[in-house]
Amino acid sequence: MNNVQQNDPLLPGYSFNVHLVSGLTPIEKAGKFDFFIDRPKGLNGYIINLTYAGQGTIYRNNESFNCYPGDFVLFPPKEPHLYGRKEDENNWFHFWIYFRPKSTWKYLLSWDNRIEKTGFYRPNTKVKEELEQLFIKIVEVGQSTTIYSENLAMSMLEQFLIRCAQETSNTYPSNIDTRVLQVCNYLIDTLDEHEFMLDTVAQKICLSTSRIAHIFKDQIGMSIGEWRQEQRVSRAKILLQTTNMSIADIGRSIGFEDQLYFSRVFKKRIGLSPQKYRYSTQEQNERKIQNVNSPYFFDKQNNST
């Protein structure tokens, strides 16, 4: 009988008998970690996932939803886990934090938007970068072995949860209309299309163009066209950070046939041209994605999940 404890949280059998553990799951197609996490009885604590690059799919009974860069997913205790790389994607990099919450956090851990008890949060553009950076910083601190690092990570995690609660209560209605989420998912899945027709979107969810435009802006805070443009730029940022694709090819992959126009749109929103953005983030992203031995992530003997 093998009584050796699994020390790699990325692999089946890890006990999660800790108050907080965090890391990055670097899933690549046909790679070492390219399998579905399947925990029918869930875990004793909470896990929050942040999709950083690529896409993943979360399954709950007969329902499923895809996770895109910037999306957070919250699994409460005992809630079944079944998730992995989206079938037609080449990768899914997601940061995660497993934790046993303080008793005073209860009101912060009931996300209104969910499938059964699995919570889902897609931040609006104004706070997306802030919440991503805070979450990744918590992962980094959670990896540290310095004194009080766990206490500091827990304190920062509470700050993150409070910021999420502030945004969901002040910016969004208590529940996002599922038709709005359908529109978001459709728009992301068709970012490579050059022309965008609101009629097509409306037909997908059986609403008039005026009605879905009104519902979308009321709940998301911007028009469908503005939100789509934000996602195109966000997708370009990920491709600039994680691939060697040419600027022209990246533009075409998100529906810009004209490279100069793509560069103008990108620079207007980000403040840098695509080329300068790539250079400015290259070192940082090599540390985050390619080098799992860095202080941000578990070493090879103790990887994250």
N, C-alpha and C positions, 0 to 999 in steps of 0.2 A: 504494500500500500504506500502510495507516494504522499507524504505529508509536507513536502516542500511548499512553502508559501510562494505564490506568484507575486513578484515584486515589480512587475511591469503593468501599470494601469491600463495600457493599451491592449493588453491581451486578456482573454477570459480567465477568471479565477482570482483576480485581485480583490482583496477584501474591503477596501475603502474604509478601514477601521481607523479613521483620522477625523480631525475637526475641519481641516481644510487642506485640499490638495488641488493643484492646478497645472495646466500645461497646454500644449499644442498637439493636435492630432494631424499629422501631415499625410493625408490619404492621397495616393496616386494610383491611377488605373493599373491593375495587375501588380501593385506593389505589396510590401509586407503587411500593411494595415488595411488593405482593400477587402474588407469583409464587413458584414452588417453586425452592429452591436445588437444583441438580442437578450434582454433581461426581462423575462415575463413578469417577474415580481418586483422589478425596479430595484432601488437601493434604499438604505435607511435614511439617507440625507438628500439634499437637493443638488441638482446639477444645472448650471446655466451654460449654454453653448453660444458662442459668437462665430458666425461664418465670416471668415476673412477673405477667402478666395475660392473660386469654383462654386459648386452647388451640392447640397445634400438633400435627402428625402427623409421625412419623418412619417412613420406609419402608426396609426391608432385604429385598431379594429379594421373597419372597411373604409376608413378615410386616410388621406395622406396629404401632405403639403410640402412644398419645396422651400429650402432655405437659401437665400441669396446673400451676397456680401453685405454686412451691416445688420443682418437679422439676428435677434436673440431668441433662444428657446429655453424655457424653464421646465425642468422635470421635477415635480414634487416627490416626496418619499412614497415608495410602494407603487408608483405609477409605472406601468410597463415601458421599457425602452426598446424600440425597434427602429434603427436608423442607419444610414450609410450613404456612400457617394451616389449622387443621382446617376441613373444608368447611362445617360448619353453625355456625361461630363468626364473630362480627363482627370479631374482632381477635386478634392474638397478639403481645404485647410480650415480647421475650426479650433479656436481657443476655447477652453472650458475651465470651469471652477466647480469643484465638488465641495460642499460645506454642510456643517451642522449649524443651523442658525441659532442666534440668541432668541430667547422667548419673546423679547419685545419686537422682533421682526415680523411677527405673524401678519400684520396688516400690510406689510411690504411685499409679501410673497403670494398674493392672490391676484395674479394678472387677469384682467377682465377678458382679454381676447385669448381664447384657448379652444383646443379640440379636446373634449372631455376635461381632464385636469392638466393637460400639457399646455403651458402658457406660451404665447408668441408675441413678440414685440418688434415692430419695424419702425425705428425712430424717424422722425422727420429730418429734413436736411439740416436744419439749424443746429440740432444737437447730436446728429449722427457721429461726427468726428470726435466730439467731446466724450461721448459715452464709449466709443471704441477705444480711444486712448486710455481712458480711465480703466476700462476692463482689462486691457493688455498690461497696464502697469500693475494691476492686482495680480495677474498671472505671474509677472516677473517677481514681485515681492513674495508671492506664495512659493516660488522656487528657491528663495534664499534660505541659507542655513544660519544667518546671523541672529543674534539675540533679539527677541520680540518680533521677529519677522511675521509669525503667524498672527500675533495680535494686531500688527499694523495692517496686514492683508485683510483681516476681518473688519477692521475699522473702515478701510477704504471700500470694502464690499458693501457695508451699510450705507456709505455715501452714494455708491452707485445705485443701490436699490431705492434710496430716497429720491435721487434725480429721476429715475424711471417713473416713480410714483407721481412726482411733480409734473412731469411731461404728460403722462397718460391722463391725469385728472384735469390739467389746465388746458391741454391742447386738443385732446380727442374726446369724443363722447365715451361713455363707459364701455360700449361695445362697438367695434368697427363693423359696419355693414359687410356681410360676406360677399356681396356683389362688388364692393369696392376692392376687396382683396382679390377677387377674380380678375378685375380690371388690371390691378397691379401685376399679378402673375402673368397675364396675357401680354402686357406691355414689355415686361422683362424678357419673355420668351421670344418676342419679335423685334428686339432692338436692332437687329441687322437689316430690317426692312427699310428701304429708303423712304418710301411714302407712308405716312400715317393717316388713316381714315377713321374718324370718330364713329362713323356709321357702322363700320365693321365691329368695333368694340361694343357698341350698343346692341348690335344683333347677337353677339355672343352671350349676353346676359338678359336679353329680351326686355330691354328698356329703350325709351326714346333717347335720342342724343342729348336733348335738353335736360331730361331727368337725371341721367347718369352724370352729366357734367356738373349739375347742381349738387348731387349727393357727394360726389368725389371732392369737390372743392370745399364743401362744408366740413367734411371729416378729415381730409388730408391737409387743407390749408393752402392749396395751390391748384391750378388747373391741371387737367390730364396732360396737356402738352408740356407744361412746365415740369411736371413730375417726370415725364418720360425723358426730357432733356437732362434732368439731374441724374437719372439712372444711366444714361448713355455716357455721361462724363465719368460717373463712378466706375462703370465697367472699363472705360479707357484707362483710368488710374490703375486698376488692378492689372490690366494687360501690360501697361508700361512698367509696373513694378515686377511682374512675375514672368514675363516672356521676352524673347528677343525679336518679336514681330516688328516690322517696319512701322513707322508712323502712318504711312498710307494704308497699310493692311489693317492696322488697328482702327483707323477711321472707317474703312469699308465694313469691318466686322460689326460696327454699331450704326451703320446706315448712312455714313458720310461718304459720298462718292468723290467729293472735292477735298483734297488734303488741306489746302489753304483755309477753306471754310471751317473744317474740323479744328485746325490749330487756333483759329480766331475764337471759336466758341469755347474751346478748352481754356485758352488764356484768359478770356473774359471772366470765367467762373473760378478758375484756380489761381490766377495771377502769374502763372508761368506758362511758357510754351510746352507742348508735350515733351520735346527733347530735353529742355532744361529740367522739367519735372522728373524725368527718368534719371538723369544724372544726380539730381539732388536726393533722390530716395534710394538709389541703388545700394549703397552701403547698408542703410538701415534695413532694407528688405532682405538682403542676403543674411543679415543677422536674425531676422524674424522667421524666414521661411526655409532657407537652405541649410542653415547651420543649427541643427537641433542640439549641438553640444554647448551652445552659448548659455550664459546665465539666465536667459529668458525661458529656457526649456529644460526638461529633464535630460540628463546625460543618457548614453546608450544603455546603461545598466538599469535605468529607472525612468523610462519614458512616460509621457502623459496619455490621457484618453479623452 
